[in-house]
Amino acid sequence: MGTYTHFTHDNQELDIEYEYDEGEPMVWTEPNGDPGTPGYPPTVVITHAFCSLKNAKGIYVVVDILPVFDMIVEDDICNLEDEILESHENQ
């Protein structure tokens, strides 16, 4: 699992937790002659998106906003996952 910090258009900091899958290379044929597999590219799946918000008493609390994430993030989730993937692979 990895973490990534993203800032929304109004400068709200989001701490995003994600799972990284390195993918699988394409194999034309197996050593025994059987057909290979097509492989697949690396992927990222966002598992949590935490941010600090005020509760009814005005106290800041950390909340997992993943269920409403698409309403808060100005870009779509796919673009954000691509951004996280690029950042992860360049570490």
Distance bins in CASP14 RR format, pairs under 12 A and 6 or more apart:
PFRMAT RR
TARGET T0000
AUTHOR 0000-0000-0000
RMODE 2
METHOD distances of the structure
MODEL  1
1 16 0 0 0 0 0 1 0 0 0 0 0
1 17 1 0 1 0 0 0 0 0 0 0 0
1 18 1 0 0 1 0 0 0 0 0 0 0
1 19 1 0 1 0 0 0 0 0 0 0 0
1 20 1 0 0 1 0 0 0 0 0 0 0
1 21 0 0 0 0 0 1 0 0 0 0 0
1 44 0 0 0 0 0 1 0 0 0 0 0
1 45 0 0 0 0 0 1 0 0 0 0 0
1 46 0 0 0 0 0 1 0 0 0 0 0
1 47 1 0 0 1 0 0 0 0 0 0 0
1 48 0 0 0 0 1 0 0 0 0 0 0
1 84 0 0 0 0 0 1 0 0 0 0 0
1 88 0 0 0 0 0 1 0 0 0 0 0
2 15 0 0 0 0 0 1 0 0 0 0 0
2 16 0 0 0 0 1 0 0 0 0 0 0
2 17 1 0 0 1 0 0 0 0 0 0 0
2 18 1 0 1 0 0 0 0 0 0 0 0
2 19 1 0 0 1 0 0 0 0 0 0 0
2 20 1 0 0 1 0 0 0 0 0 0 0
2 44 0 0 0 0 1 0 0 0 0 0 0
2 45 0 0 0 0 0 1 0 0 0 0 0
2 46 0 0 0 0 0 1 0 0 0 0 0
2 47 0 0 0 0 1 0 0 0 0 0 0
2 48 0 0 0 0 0 1 0 0 0 0 0
2 84 0 0 0 0 1 0 0 0 0 0 0
2 85 0 0 0 0 0 1 0 0 0 0 0
2 87 0 0 0 0 0 1 0 0 0 0 0
2 88 1 0 0 1 0 0 0 0 0 0 0
2 91 0 0 0 0 1 0 0 0 0 0 0
3 14 0 0 0 0 0 1 0 0 0 0 0
3 15 1 0 0 1 0 0 0 0 0 0 0
3 16 1 0 0 1 0 0 0 0 0 0 0
3 17 1 0 1 0 0 0 0 0 0 0 0
3 18 1 0 0 1 0 0 0 0 0 0 0
3 19 0 0 0 0 0 1 0 0 0 0 0
3 20 0 0 0 0 0 1 0 0 0 0 0
3 44 0 0 0 0 0 1 0 0 0 0 0
3 46 0 0 0 0 0 1 0 0 0 0 0
3 47 0 0 0 0 0 1 0 0 0 0 0
3 48 0 0 0 0 1 0 0 0 0 0 0
3 49 0 0 0 0 0 1 0 0 0 0 0
3 50 0 0 0 0 1 0 0 0 0 0 0
3 84 0 0 0 0 1 0 0 0 0 0 0
3 87 0 0 0 0 0 1 0 0 0 0 0
3 88 0 0 0 0 0 1 0 0 0 0 0
3 91 0 0 0 0 0 1 0 0 0 0 0
4 13 0 0 0 0 0 1 0 0 0 0 0
4 14 0 0 0 0 1 0 0 0 0 0 0
4 15 1 0 0 1 0 0 0 0 0 0 0
4 16 1 0 1 0 0 0 0 0 0 0 0
4 17 0 0 0 0 1 0 0 0 0 0 0
4 18 1 0 0 1 0 0 0 0 0 0 0
4 19 0 0 0 0 0 1 0 0 0 0 0
4 20 0 0 0 0 0 1 0 0 0 0 0
4 44 0 0 0 0 1 0 0 0 0 0 0
4 46 0 0 0 0 1 0 0 0 0 0 0
4 47 0 0 0 0 0 1 0 0 0 0 0
4 48 0 0 0 0 0 1 0 0 0 0 0
4 49 0 0 0 0 1 0 0 0 0 0 0
4 50 0 0 0 0 0 1 0 0 0 0 0
4 80 0 0 0 0 1 0 0 0 0 0 0
4 81 0 0 0 0 1 0 0 0 0 0 0
4 82 0 0 0 0 0 1 0 0 0 0 0
4 83 0 0 0 0 1 0 0 0 0 0 0
4 84 1 0 1 0 0 0 0 0 0 0 0
4 85 0 0 0 0 1 0 0 0 0 0 0
4 86 0 0 0 0 0 1 0 0 0 0 0
4 87 1 0 0 1 0 0 0 0 0 0 0
4 88 1 0 0 1 0 0 0 0 0 0 0
4 90 0 0 0 0 0 1 0 0 0 0 0
4 91 0 0 0 0 0 1 0 0 0 0 0
5 11 0 0 0 0 0 1 0 0 0 0 0
5 12 0 0 0 0 0 1 0 0 0 0 0
5 13 1 0 0 1 0 0 0 0 0 0 0
5 14 1 0 0 1 0 0 0 0 0 0 0
5 15 1 0 1 0 0 0 0 0 0 0 0
5 16 1 0 0 1 0 0 0 0 0 0 0
5 17 0 0 0 0 0 1 0 0 0 0 0
5 18 0 0 0 0 0 1 0 0 0 0 0
5 49 0 0 0 0 0 1 0 0 0 0 0
5 50 0 0 0 0 0 1 0 0 0 0 0
5 51 0 0 0 0 0 1 0 0 0 0 0
5 80 0 0 0 0 0 1 0 0 0 0 0
5 83 0 0 0 0 0 1 0 0 0 0 0
5 84 0 0 0 0 0 1 0 0 0 0 0
5 87 0 0 0 0 1 0 0 0 0 0 0
6 12 0 0 0 0 1 0 0 0 0 0 0
6 13 1 0 0 1 0 0 0 0 0 0 0
6 14 1 0 1 0 0 0 0 0 0 0 0
6 15 0 0 0 0 1 0 0 0 0 0 0
6 16 1 0 1 0 0 0 0 0 0 0 0
6 17 0 0 0 0 0 1 0 0 0 0 0
6 18 0 0 0 0 0 1 0 0 0 0 0
6 46 0 0 0 0 1 0 0 0 0 0 0
6 49 0 0 0 0 1 0 0 0 0 0 0
6 50 0 0 0 0 0 1 0 0 0 0 0
6 51 0 0 0 0 1 0 0 0 0 0 0
6 65 0 0 0 0 0 1 0 0 0 0 0
6 69 0 0 0 0 0 1 0 0 0 0 0
6 72 0 0 0 0 0 1 0 0 0 0 0
6 73 1 0 0 1 0 0 0 0 0 0 0
6 74 0 0 0 0 0 1 0 0 0 0 0
6 75 0 0 0 0 1 0 0 0 0 0 0
6 77 0 0 0 0 0 1 0 0 0 0 0
6 79 0 0 0 0 0 1 0 0 0 0 0
6 80 1 0 0 1 0 0 0 0 0 0 0
6 81 0 0 0 0 0 1 0 0 0 0 0
6 83 1 0 0 1 0 0 0 0 0 0 0
6 84 0 0 0 0 1 0 0 0 0 0 0
6 87 0 0 0 0 1 0 0 0 0 0 0
7 13 1 0 1 0 0 0 0 0 0 0 0
7 14 1 0 0 1 0 0 0 0 0 0 0
7 15 0 0 0 0 0 1 0 0 0 0 0
7 16 0 0 0 0 0 1 0 0 0 0 0
7 51 0 0 0 0 0 1 0 0 0 0 0
7 72 0 0 0 0 0 1 0 0 0 0 0
7 73 0 0 0 0 0 1 0 0 0 0 0
7 74 0 0 0 0 0 1 0 0 0 0 0
7 75 0 0 0 0 0 1 0 0 0 0 0
7 80 0 0 0 0 0 1 0 0 0 0 0
7 83 0 0 0 0 0 1 0 0 0 0 0
8 14 1 0 0 1 0 0 0 0 0 0 0
8 16 0 0 0 0 0 1 0 0 0 0 0
8 49 0 0 0 0 0 1 0 0 0 0 0
8 51 0 0 0 0 1 0 0 0 0 0 0
8 65 0 0 0 0 0 1 0 0 0 0 0
8 69 0 0 0 0 0 1 0 0 0 0 0
8 71 0 0 0 0 0 1 0 0 0 0 0
8 72 1 0 0 1 0 0 0 0 0 0 0
8 73 1 0 0 1 0 0 0 0 0 0 0
8 74 1 0 0 1 0 0 0 0 0 0 0
8 75 0 0 0 0 1 0 0 0 0 0 0
8 80 0 0 0 0 0 1 0 0 0 0 0
9 72 0 0 0 0 1 0 0 0 0 0 0
9 73 0 0 0 0 1 0 0 0 0 0 0
9 74 1 0 1 0 0 0 0 0 0 0 0
9 75 0 0 0 0 1 0 0 0 0 0 0
10 51 0 0 0 0 0 1 0 0 0 0 0
10 72 0 0 0 0 1 0 0 0 0 0 0
10 73 0 0 0 0 0 1 0 0 0 0 0
10 74 0 0 0 0 1 0 0 0 0 0 0
11 51 0 0 0 0 0 1 0 0 0 0 0
11 74 0 0 0 0 0 1 0 0 0 0 0
12 49 0 0 0 0 0 1 0 0 0 0 0
12 50 0 0 0 0 0 1 0 0 0 0 0
12 51 1 0 1 0 0 0 0 0 0 0 0
12 52 0 0 0 0 1 0 0 0 0 0 0
12 53 0 0 0 0 1 0 0 0 0 0 0
12 54 0 0 0 0 0 1 0 0 0 0 0
12 63 0 0 0 0 0 1 0 0 0 0 0
12 65 0 0 0 0 1 0 0 0 0 0 0
12 72 1 0 0 1 0 0 0 0 0 0 0
12 73 0 0 0 0 1 0 0 0 0 0 0
12 74 0 0 0 0 0 1 0 0 0 0 0
13 49 0 0 0 0 0 1 0 0 0 0 0
13 50 0 0 0 0 1 0 0 0 0 0 0
13 51 1 0 0 1 0 0 0 0 0 0 0
13 52 1 0 0 1 0 0 0 0 0 0 0
13 53 0 0 0 0 0 1 0 0 0 0 0
13 60 0 0 0 0 0 1 0 0 0 0 0
13 62 0 0 0 0 0 1 0 0 0 0 0
13 65 0 0 0 0 0 1 0 0 0 0 0
13 72 0 0 0 0 0 1 0 0 0 0 0
14 46 0 0 0 0 0 1 0 0 0 0 0
14 48 0 0 0 0 1 0 0 0 0 0 0
14 49 1 0 1 0 0 0 0 0 0 0 0
14 50 1 0 0 1 0 0 0 0 0 0 0
14 51 1 0 1 0 0 0 0 0 0 0 0
14 52 0 0 0 0 1 0 0 0 0 0 0
14 53 0 0 0 0 0 1 0 0 0 0 0
14 62 0 0 0 0 0 1 0 0 0 0 0
14 63 0 0 0 0 0 1 0 0 0 0 0
14 64 0 0 0 0 0 1 0 0 0 0 0
14 65 1 0 0 1 0 0 0 0 0 0 0
14 66 0 0 0 0 0 1 0 0 0 0 0
14 68 0 0 0 0 0 1 0 0 0 0 0
14 69 0 0 0 0 1 0 0 0 0 0 0
14 72 1 0 0 1 0 0 0 0 0 0 0
14 73 1 0 0 1 0 0 0 0 0 0 0
14 74 0 0 0 0 0 1 0 0 0 0 0
14 75 0 0 0 0 0 1 0 0 0 0 0
14 80 0 0 0 0 1 0 0 0 0 0 0
14 84 0 0 0 0 0 1 0 0 0 0 0
15 46 0 0 0 0 0 1 0 0 0 0 0
15 47 0 0 0 0 0 1 0 0 0 0 0
15 48 0 0 0 0 1 0 0 0 0 0 0
15 49 1 0 0 1 0 0 0 0 0 0 0
15 50 1 0 1 0 0 0 0 0 0 0 0
15 51 1 0 0 1 0 0 0 0 0 0 0
15 52 0 0 0 0 1 0 0 0 0 0 0
15 62 0 0 0 0 1 0 0 0 0 0 0
15 63 0 0 0 0 0 1 0 0 0 0 0
15 64 0 0 0 0 1 0 0 0 0 0 0
15 65 0 0 0 0 0 1 0 0 0 0 0
15 66 0 0 0 0 0 1 0 0 0 0 0
15 84 0 0 0 0 0 1 0 0 0 0 0
16 44 0 0 0 0 1 0 0 0 0 0 0
16 45 0 0 0 0 0 1 0 0 0 0 0
16 46 1 0 1 0 0 0 0 0 0 0 0
16 47 0 0 0 0 1 0 0 0 0 0 0
16 48 1 0 0 1 0 0 0 0 0 0 0
16 49 1 0 1 0 0 0 0 0 0 0 0
16 50 1 0 0 1 0 0 0 0 0 0 0
16 51 0 0 0 0 1 0 0 0 0 0 0
16 64 0 0 0 0 0 1 0 0 0 0 0
16 65 0 0 0 0 0 1 0 0 0 0 0
16 66 0 0 0 0 1 0 0 0 0 0 0
16 69 0 0 0 0 1 0 0 0 0 0 0
16 72 0 0 0 0 0 1 0 0 0 0 0
16 73 0 0 0 0 1 0 0 0 0 0 0
16 77 0 0 0 0 0 1 0 0 0 0 0
16 80 1 0 0 1 0 0 0 0 0 0 0
16 81 0 0 0 0 1 0 0 0 0 0 0
16 83 0 0 0 0 1 0 0 0 0 0 0
16 84 1 0 0 1 0 0 0 0 0 0 0
16 85 0 0 0 0 0 1 0 0 0 0 0
16 87 0 0 0 0 0 1 0 0 0 0 0
16 88 0 0 0 0 0 1 0 0 0 0 0
17 44 0 0 0 0 0 1 0 0 0 0 0
17 45 0 0 0 0 0 1 0 0 0 0 0
17 46 1 0 0 1 0 0 0 0 0 0 0
17 47 1 0 1 0 0 0 0 0 0 0 0
17 48 1 0 1 0 0 0 0 0 0 0 0
17 49 1 0 0 1 0 0 0 0 0 0 0
17 50 1 0 0 1 0 0 0 0 0 0 0
17 64 0 0 0 0 1 0 0 0 0 0 0
17 66 0 0 0 0 1 0 0 0 0 0 0
17 69 0 0 0 0 0 1 0 0 0 0 0
17 84 0 0 0 0 0 1 0 0 0 0 0
18 42 0 0 0 0 0 1 0 0 0 0 0
18 43 0 0 0 0 1 0 0 0 0 0 0
18 44 1 0 1 0 0 0 0 0 0 0 0
18 45 1 0 0 1 0 0 0 0 0 0 0
18 46 1 0 1 0 0 0 0 0 0 0 0
18 47 1 0 0 1 0 0 0 0 0 0 0
18 48 0 0 0 0 1 0 0 0 0 0 0
18 49 0 0 0 0 1 0 0 0 0 0 0
18 50 0 0 0 0 0 1 0 0 0 0 0
18 66 0 0 0 0 0 1 0 0 0 0 0
18 77 0 0 0 0 0 1 0 0 0 0 0
18 80 0 0 0 0 1 0 0 0 0 0 0
18 81 1 0 0 1 0 0 0 0 0 0 0
18 82 0 0 0 0 0 1 0 0 0 0 0
18 83 0 0 0 0 0 1 0 0 0 0 0
18 84 1 0 1 0 0 0 0 0 0 0 0
18 85 0 0 0 0 1 0 0 0 0 0 0
18 87 0 0 0 0 0 1 0 0 0 0 0
18 88 1 0 0 1 0 0 0 0 0 0 0
19 42 0 0 0 0 0 1 0 0 0 0 0
19 43 0 0 0 0 1 0 0 0 0 0 0
19 44 1 0 0 1 0 0 0 0 0 0 0
19 45 1 0 1 0 0 0 0 0 0 0 0
19 46 0 0 0 0 1 0 0 0 0 0 0
19 47 1 0 1 0 0 0 0 0 0 0 0
19 48 0 0 0 0 0 1 0 0 0 0 0
19 81 0 0 0 0 0 1 0 0 0 0 0
19 84 0 0 0 0 0 1 0 0 0 0 0
19 85 0 0 0 0 0 1 0 0 0 0 0
19 88 0 0 0 0 0 1 0 0 0 0 0
20 41 0 0 0 0 0 1 0 0 0 0 0
20 42 1 0 0 1 0 0 0 0 0 0 0
20 43 1 0 0 1 0 0 0 0 0 0 0
20 44 1 0 1 0 0 0 0 0 0 0 0
20 45 0 0 0 0 1 0 0 0 0 0 0
20 46 0 0 0 0 0 1 0 0 0 0 0
20 47 0 0 0 0 0 1 0 0 0 0 0
20 81 0 0 0 0 0 1 0 0 0 0 0
20 84 0 0 0 0 1 0 0 0 0 0 0
20 85 1 0 0 1 0 0 0 0 0 0 0
20 86 0 0 0 0 0 1 0 0 0 0 0
20 87 0 0 0 0 0 1 0 0 0 0 0
20 88 1 0 1 0 0 0 0 0 0 0 0
20 89 0 0 0 0 1 0 0 0 0 0 0
20 91 0 0 0 0 0 1 0 0 0 0 0
21 39 0 0 0 0 0 1 0 0 0 0 0
21 40 0 0 0 0 1 0 0 0 0 0 0
21 41 0 0 0 0 1 0 0 0 0 0 0
21 42 1 0 0 1 0 0 0 0 0 0 0
21 43 1 0 1 0 0 0 0 0 0 0 0
21 44 1 0 0 1 0 0 0 0 0 0 0
21 45 1 0 0 1 0 0 0 0 0 0 0
21 81 0 0 0 0 0 1 0 0 0 0 0
21 85 0 0 0 0 1 0 0 0 0 0 0
21 88 0 0 0 0 0 1 0 0 0 0 0
21 89 0 0 0 0 0 1 0 0 0 0 0
22 39 0 0 0 0 0 1 0 0 0 0 0
22 40 0 0 0 0 1 0 0 0 0 0 0
22 41 0 0 0 0 1 0 0 0 0 0 0
22 42 1 0 1 0 0 0 0 0 0 0 0
22 43 0 0 0 0 1 0 0 0 0 0 0
22 44 0 0 0 0 0 1 0 0 0 0 0
22 85 0 0 0 0 0 1 0 0 0 0 0
22 88 0 0 0 0 1 0 0 0 0 0 0
22 89 0 0 0 0 1 0 0 0 0 0 0
23 37 0 0 0 0 0 1 0 0 0 0 0
23 38 0 0 0 0 0 1 0 0 0 0 0
23 39 1 0 0 1 0 0 0 0 0 0 0
23 40 1 0 1 0 0 0 0 0 0 0 0
23 41 1 0 0 1 0 0 0 0 0 0 0
23 42 1 0 1 0 0 0 0 0 0 0 0
23 43 1 0 0 1 0 0 0 0 0 0 0
23 44 0 0 0 0 0 1 0 0 0 0 0
23 85 0 0 0 0 0 1 0 0 0 0 0
23 89 0 0 0 0 0 1 0 0 0 0 0
24 36 0 0 0 0 0 1 0 0 0 0 0
24 37 1 0 0 1 0 0 0 0 0 0 0
24 38 0 0 0 0 1 0 0 0 0 0 0
24 39 1 0 1 0 0 0 0 0 0 0 0
24 40 1 0 1 0 0 0 0 0 0 0 0
24 41 0 0 0 0 1 0 0 0 0 0 0
24 42 0 0 0 0 1 0 0 0 0 0 0
24 43 0 0 0 0 0 1 0 0 0 0 0
25 36 0 0 0 0 0 1 0 0 0 0 0
25 37 0 0 0 0 1 0 0 0 0 0 0
25 38 0 0 0 0 1 0 0 0 0 0 0
25 39 1 0 0 1 0 0 0 0 0 0 0
25 40 0 0 0 0 1 0 0 0 0 0 0
25 41 0 0 0 0 1 0 0 0 0 0 0
25 42 0 0 0 0 0 1 0 0 0 0 0
26 35 0 0 0 0 0 1 0 0 0 0 0
26 36 1 0 0 1 0 0 0 0 0 0 0
26 37 1 0 0 1 0 0 0 0 0 0 0
26 38 1 0 1 0 0 0 0 0 0 0 0
26 39 1 0 1 0 0 0 0 0 0 0 0
26 40 0 0 0 0 1 0 0 0 0 0 0
26 41 0 0 0 0 0 1 0 0 0 0 0
27 33 0 0 0 0 0 1 0 0 0 0 0
27 34 0 0 0 0 1 0 0 0 0 0 0
27 35 0 0 0 0 1 0 0 0 0 0 0
27 36 1 0 1 0 0 0 0 0 0 0 0
27 37 1 0 1 0 0 0 0 0 0 0 0
27 38 0 0 0 0 1 0 0 0 0 0 0
27 39 1 0 0 1 0 0 0 0 0 0 0
27 40 0 0 0 0 0 1 0 0 0 0 0
28 34 0 0 0 0 0 1 0 0 0 0 0
28 35 0 0 0 0 1 0 0 0 0 0 0
28 36 1 0 0 1 0 0 0 0 0 0 0
28 37 0 0 0 0 1 0 0 0 0 0 0
28 38 0 0 0 0 1 0 0 0 0 0 0
28 39 0 0 0 0 0 1 0 0 0 0 0
29 35 1 0 0 1 0 0 0 0 0 0 0
29 36 1 0 1 0 0 0 0 0 0 0 0
29 37 0 0 0 0 0 1 0 0 0 0 0
30 36 1 0 1 0 0 0 0 0 0 0 0
30 37 0 0 0 0 1 0 0 0 0 0 0
41 81 0 0 0 0 0 1 0 0 0 0 0
41 82 0 0 0 0 0 1 0 0 0 0 0
41 85 0 0 0 0 1 0 0 0 0 0 0
41 89 0 0 0 0 0 1 0 0 0 0 0
42 81 0 0 0 0 0 1 0 0 0 0 0
42 82 0 0 0 0 0 1 0 0 0 0 0
42 84 0 0 0 0 0 1 0 0 0 0 0
42 85 1 0 0 1 0 0 0 0 0 0 0
42 86 0 0 0 0 0 1 0 0 0 0 0
42 88 0 0 0 0 1 0 0 0 0 0 0
42 89 1 0 0 1 0 0 0 0 0 0 0
43 78 0 0 0 0 0 1 0 0 0 0 0
43 81 1 0 0 1 0 0 0 0 0 0 0
43 82 0 0 0 0 1 0 0 0 0 0 0
43 84 0 0 0 0 0 1 0 0 0 0 0
43 85 1 0 0 1 0 0 0 0 0 0 0
43 88 0 0 0 0 0 1 0 0 0 0 0
43 89 0 0 0 0 0 1 0 0 0 0 0
44 77 0 0 0 0 0 1 0 0 0 0 0
44 78 0 0 0 0 0 1 0 0 0 0 0
44 79 0 0 0 0 0 1 0 0 0 0 0
44 80 0 0 0 0 1 0 0 0 0 0 0
44 81 1 0 1 0 0 0 0 0 0 0 0
44 82 1 0 0 1 0 0 0 0 0 0 0
44 83 0 0 0 0 1 0 0 0 0 0 0
44 84 1 0 1 0 0 0 0 0 0 0 0
44 85 1 0 1 0 0 0 0 0 0 0 0
44 86 0 0 0 0 1 0 0 0 0 0 0
44 87 0 0 0 0 1 0 0 0 0 0 0
44 88 1 0 0 1 0 0 0 0 0 0 0
44 89 0 0 0 0 1 0 0 0 0 0 0
45 66 0 0 0 0 0 1 0 0 0 0 0
45 77 0 0 0 0 0 1 0 0 0 0 0
45 78 0 0 0 0 0 1 0 0 0 0 0
45 80 0 0 0 0 0 1 0 0 0 0 0
45 81 1 0 0 1 0 0 0 0 0 0 0
45 84 0 0 0 0 1 0 0 0 0 0 0
45 85 0 0 0 0 0 1 0 0 0 0 0
45 88 0 0 0 0 0 1 0 0 0 0 0
46 64 0 0 0 0 0 1 0 0 0 0 0
46 65 0 0 0 0 0 1 0 0 0 0 0
46 66 1 0 0 1 0 0 0 0 0 0 0
46 67 0 0 0 0 0 1 0 0 0 0 0
46 69 1 0 0 1 0 0 0 0 0 0 0
46 70 0 0 0 0 0 1 0 0 0 0 0
46 73 0 0 0 0 1 0 0 0 0 0 0
46 76 0 0 0 0 0 1 0 0 0 0 0
46 77 1 0 0 1 0 0 0 0 0 0 0
46 78 0 0 0 0 0 1 0 0 0 0 0
46 79 0 0 0 0 0 1 0 0 0 0 0
46 80 1 0 0 1 0 0 0 0 0 0 0
46 81 1 0 0 1 0 0 0 0 0 0 0
46 82 0 0 0 0 0 1 0 0 0 0 0
46 83 0 0 0 0 0 1 0 0 0 0 0
46 84 1 0 0 1 0 0 0 0 0 0 0
46 85 0 0 0 0 0 1 0 0 0 0 0
47 64 0 0 0 0 1 0 0 0 0 0 0
47 66 1 0 0 1 0 0 0 0 0 0 0
47 69 0 0 0 0 0 1 0 0 0 0 0
47 81 0 0 0 0 0 1 0 0 0 0 0
47 84 0 0 0 0 0 1 0 0 0 0 0
48 62 0 0 0 0 0 1 0 0 0 0 0
48 63 0 0 0 0 0 1 0 0 0 0 0
48 64 1 0 1 0 0 0 0 0 0 0 0
48 65 0 0 0 0 1 0 0 0 0 0 0
48 66 1 0 1 0 0 0 0 0 0 0 0
48 67 0 0 0 0 0 1 0 0 0 0 0
48 69 0 0 0 0 1 0 0 0 0 0 0
49 62 0 0 0 0 0 1 0 0 0 0 0
49 63 0 0 0 0 1 0 0 0 0 0 0
49 64 1 0 0 1 0 0 0 0 0 0 0
49 65 1 0 1 0 0 0 0 0 0 0 0
49 66 1 0 1 0 0 0 0 0 0 0 0
49 67 0 0 0 0 1 0 0 0 0 0 0
49 68 0 0 0 0 1 0 0 0 0 0 0
49 69 1 0 1 0 0 0 0 0 0 0 0
49 70 0 0 0 0 0 1 0 0 0 0 0
49 71 0 0 0 0 0 1 0 0 0 0 0
49 72 0 0 0 0 1 0 0 0 0 0 0
49 73 0 0 0 0 1 0 0 0 0 0 0
49 77 0 0 0 0 1 0 0 0 0 0 0
49 80 0 0 0 0 1 0 0 0 0 0 0
49 81 0 0 0 0 0 1 0 0 0 0 0
49 84 0 0 0 0 0 1 0 0 0 0 0
50 61 0 0 0 0 0 1 0 0 0 0 0
50 62 1 0 1 0 0 0 0 0 0 0 0
50 63 1 0 0 1 0 0 0 0 0 0 0
50 64 1 0 1 0 0 0 0 0 0 0 0
50 65 1 0 0 1 0 0 0 0 0 0 0
50 66 0 0 0 0 1 0 0 0 0 0 0
50 69 0 0 0 0 0 1 0 0 0 0 0
50 72 0 0 0 0 0 1 0 0 0 0 0
51 60 0 0 0 0 1 0 0 0 0 0 0
51 61 0 0 0 0 1 0 0 0 0 0 0
51 62 1 0 0 1 0 0 0 0 0 0 0
51 63 1 0 0 1 0 0 0 0 0 0 0
51 64 0 0 0 0 1 0 0 0 0 0 0
51 65 1 0 1 0 0 0 0 0 0 0 0
51 66 0 0 0 0 0 1 0 0 0 0 0
51 68 0 0 0 0 0 1 0 0 0 0 0
51 69 0 0 0 0 1 0 0 0 0 0 0
51 72 1 0 0 1 0 0 0 0 0 0 0
51 73 0 0 0 0 0 1 0 0 0 0 0
52 58 0 0 0 0 0 1 0 0 0 0 0
52 59 0 0 0 0 0 1 0 0 0 0 0
52 60 1 0 1 0 0 0 0 0 0 0 0
52 61 1 0 0 1 0 0 0 0 0 0 0
52 62 1 0 1 0 0 0 0 0 0 0 0
52 63 1 0 0 1 0 0 0 0 0 0 0
52 64 0 0 0 0 0 1 0 0 0 0 0
52 65 0 0 0 0 0 1 0 0 0 0 0
53 59 0 0 0 0 1 0 0 0 0 0 0
53 60 1 0 0 1 0 0 0 0 0 0 0
53 61 1 0 0 1 0 0 0 0 0 0 0
53 62 0 0 0 0 1 0 0 0 0 0 0
53 63 1 0 1 0 0 0 0 0 0 0 0
53 64 0 0 0 0 0 1 0 0 0 0 0
53 65 1 0 0 1 0 0 0 0 0 0 0
53 68 0 0 0 0 0 1 0 0 0 0 0
53 72 0 0 0 0 0 1 0 0 0 0 0
54 60 1 0 1 0 0 0 0 0 0 0 0
54 61 1 0 0 1 0 0 0 0 0 0 0
54 62 0 0 0 0 0 1 0 0 0 0 0
54 63 0 0 0 0 0 1 0 0 0 0 0
55 61 1 0 1 0 0 0 0 0 0 0 0
55 62 0 0 0 0 0 1 0 0 0 0 0
55 63 0 0 0 0 1 0 0 0 0 0 0
63 69 0 0 0 0 0 1 0 0 0 0 0
63 72 0 0 0 0 0 1 0 0 0 0 0
64 72 0 0 0 0 0 1 0 0 0 0 0
65 71 0 0 0 0 1 0 0 0 0 0 0
65 72 1 0 0 1 0 0 0 0 0 0 0
65 73 0 0 0 0 1 0 0 0 0 0 0
66 72 0 0 0 0 1 0 0 0 0 0 0
66 73 0 0 0 0 0 1 0 0 0 0 0
66 77 0 0 0 0 0 1 0 0 0 0 0
66 80 0 0 0 0 0 1 0 0 0 0 0
68 77 0 0 0 0 0 1 0 0 0 0 0
69 75 0 0 0 0 0 1 0 0 0 0 0
69 76 0 0 0 0 0 1 0 0 0 0 0
69 77 1 0 0 1 0 0 0 0 0 0 0
69 80 0 0 0 0 1 0 0 0 0 0 0
69 81 0 0 0 0 0 1 0 0 0 0 0
70 76 1 0 0 1 0 0 0 0 0 0 0
70 77 1 0 1 0 0 0 0 0 0 0 0
70 78 0 0 0 0 0 1 0 0 0 0 0
70 79 0 0 0 0 0 1 0 0 0 0 0
70 80 0 0 0 0 1 0 0 0 0 0 0
71 77 0 0 0 0 0 1 0 0 0 0 0
72 80 0 0 0 0 0 1 0 0 0 0 0
73 79 0 0 0 0 1 0 0 0 0 0 0
73 80 1 0 0 1 0 0 0 0 0 0 0
73 81 0 0 0 0 0 1 0 0 0 0 0
73 83 0 0 0 0 0 1 0 0 0 0 0
73 84 0 0 0 0 0 1 0 0 0 0 0
74 80 0 0 0 0 1 0 0 0 0 0 0
75 81 0 0 0 0 0 1 0 0 0 0 0
75 82 0 0 0 0 1 0 0 0 0 0 0
75 83 0 0 0 0 1 0 0 0 0 0 0
75 84 0 0 0 0 0 1 0 0 0 0 0
76 82 0 0 0 0 1 0 0 0 0 0 0
76 83 0 0 0 0 0 1 0 0 0 0 0
77 83 0 0 0 0 0 1 0 0 0 0 0
77 84 0 0 0 0 0 1 0 0 0 0 0
78 84 0 0 0 0 0 1 0 0 0 0 0
78 85 0 0 0 0 0 1 0 0 0 0 0
79 85 0 0 0 0 0 1 0 0 0 0 0
79 86 0 0 0 0 0 1 0 0 0 0 0
80 86 0 0 0 0 0 1 0 0 0 0 0
80 87 0 0 0 0 0 1 0 0 0 0 0
81 87 0 0 0 0 0 1 0 0 0 0 0
81 88 0 0 0 0 0 1 0 0 0 0 0
82 88 0 0 0 0 0 1 0 0 0 0 0
82 89 0 0 0 0 0 1 0 0 0 0 0
83 89 0 0 0 0 0 1 0 0 0 0 0
83 90 0 0 0 0 0 1 0 0 0 0 0
84 90 0 0 0 0 0 1 0 0 0 0 0
84 91 0 0 0 0 0 1 0 0 0 0 0
85 91 0 0 0 0 0 1 0 0 0 0 0
END
